[in-house]
């Protein structure tokens, strides 16, 4: 009886138990992750970042011990 009451109450209030994402949510998440990866790749491979990394690594290697 409690299960029937819970389902009826959930149906009337518009709330249901969602255990996970739907296919469209997975698709949007995948597209967003790919877009973020593309932007990150462009930033990391840019000339400014490349020069800064080379400078930082060069300074680290020239430190006397």
TAWO-V412264 format. One record per run of one state. SS is the DSSP state (2 for helix, 1 for strand, 0 for the rest). FROM is the first residue (numbers start at 1). TO is the last residue. If there is no record, write none. Layout:
ss=SS from=FROM to=TO
ss=SS from=FROM to=TO
This chain:
ss=0 from=1 to=1
ss=2 from=2 to=13
ss=0 from=14 to=22
ss=2 from=23 to=44
ss=0 from=45 to=46
ss=2 from=47 to=61
ss=0 from=62 to=65
